[in-house]
Amino acid sequence: KGKDKTRTLSFGKLSGASNEIFAKADEDDNIYLLPASVCQILSKDFNYFRNKKLLDQIPEKLTKISYETPEENWAISKTDLTWQISEPVSWMVNQESIVELLKNITKLEVNRFVENDLSKKEYYGLNQPSSKIQIVDADNNATTIYLGAIRSGSAFVQNTNENFIYSVDVQELFKC
């Protein structure tokens, strides 16, 4: 019916013998039997349904990665399908190790959605991040990841494309 129309689905009791639940949609006189697992899925916290990939880029489409800390800065760029160090000097790199690095970075997953309020960045060590990673794709779209405090096996990160604070598993992060 209408694209922007909101509908309400009401759930009743579990049916007697089967693992089904009674359900009724507003503006519908029918009562339906649905698998009870529907309620289990819908009762999950909304974060369960969020995309858990820290980055949405495809490794093969990346053209530059830069890394910045107070102690060191470097960048690796791809020119004509070949990766090389481009900052602070120009130098050849092991192609397989860069491909592996990019695969690991793009596989990173959020283990917890921590905060939507960026005014709380200081608590998570993101007001003065320990590291900054910037990834650029073939269309010149840049994503910047800031690394903050590390606590209890998790690192707090901020992806500037999303403007949320997440935590990622330190073991997975250090594989990169």
N, C-alpha and C positions, 0 to 999 in steps of 0.2 A: 504494500500500500504506500504510504508516504515515506520518503527516504529519511526524513528527520524525526519521524514519529518514535516515541518511546513506548515500549510495551512492558507490562509487568507479568512475571510468571510466579504464581503462588504454588507452594508445595504443601501437601497434606501429610497424612500418616503413611507409614510403610504398609504395603499390602500384606495380607496374612501369611500366605505360604511362600510367595516368591520374593526375590530381592528386588522389588520394584516399589516406586513411590508414586502416589497420586499427585497430579499437577494440573493446574488450570491457568490458562492465559486470560488476561483481561480482554473484554470485548469478544469472548468466545464462550459459548454455552457448553462446550464439550469438556469432559474430564479425561485426562490421558494417564496412562501408566508408563512411567519412564524408568530406566535402570537406576537403582539407588546410587550408583557410582556418580551420577550427575551431581547429586548434592555434595558428595565428597570433594569433587573437583571445584564446584562453585563456592564451597566454604573455605577455600584456601585464601590466604592473604593475597592482595592484589599484586604484590611483588613476584609471586609465583608465575604470573603471566607475562612479566616484563622480559624483554630481550636481555639475555645475560652475557652477550658478547660485548667486550669492552670496545672493540673496534669493528666496524662493518666493512673494512676494506679487504680486497682480495690481494693476496701477496704478489701475484704476477702483475698487477696493475700499479704497484708502488714504484715511485721513481726517486724518492729521497727519504732518508731517515737521519735526523740529527739528535744528538744527545748532549745535554748541558748540565753541569753541576758547578758548584763554586770552584772546584779544582780542575775540571777538564771540560773541553768542548770539542766535539768532532761531528763530522757529517759524512755520510756515504751516499753517493748519487749513482743513478743508472743512466748511462749514455750508450745508445746503440746496443741495447741488451746486455751491456757489461757494467758490472758494479765496480766502483772505485772509491777510495777515500777522496773526498773533495775539500774537506776542511780539517785541520789547519793547513795541511799540505795535500798535494795530489799524489796518490800512490795506489798501486794495484792491491787487490784483496783476493782472498780465497773465495771464489764465487759460491761454492757449495755452503760455506759457513754463513754467508750473507742470506742465502735462500732459506737456510734452516732458522736463522735469527728472525726473519720476516714471518715465517710460518708460525714460530712460537709466539711472537707478539700478536699476530692476528687471531691466534687460538685462545688468548687470555680471556677468561670468563670471570664475571663478577660473582663473588661468593656471598655478598650481602649488599643490599642497597641501604646506605647508611643515612644520608641526609639530603634533603631537597633545598635546605636553607643555606645558601653560600655565605651568609654572614657568620656562620659558625666554622669557617675554614681554619681559623687559628687553633681550635681544639684538636683538629685532625692533622696539624702540621702543614697545612696547605697555604697558609699566608706567606710562608717562606719555604717553598718546597725544596726538598733535597735534590731532586732531579727533574728535568724537563725533557720529554721526548716528543719530537714533532715528526709526523709522517705525512708525506705528500704523495698524491696519486697522479696518474697520467693526465688527469683533467685539471691539475694544479689545485685540487681541494686539499687543504691542510687540516690535520687533526693534531691537537696538542694534548698530551697527557702529563699531568703533574703528579709527582710522587711525594707523599707527605710522611707522616709518622708511621712507624711499624710497631704493632702491639699484638701480642698473643698469636703470632704466626700469620697475621694479616697486615697488608700494607694499604693505607688509605690513598686513593687516587681520585683525580678529577679529570674527566674528559671534557674539554672545552666545547665540544659540539653538543654535549648533553647538559652541561651545567648541573650535575649532581655529584655527590660525593659517594664513592663506592669503596668497598674493600675487596682486595684480591688476595689469593693465597700467595704467601711469600715464596714458597718452594716453586710454584709455577712461574712467578715473576722472575726469579733468579735463573730460570732455565733460558731466559731470553738473552 
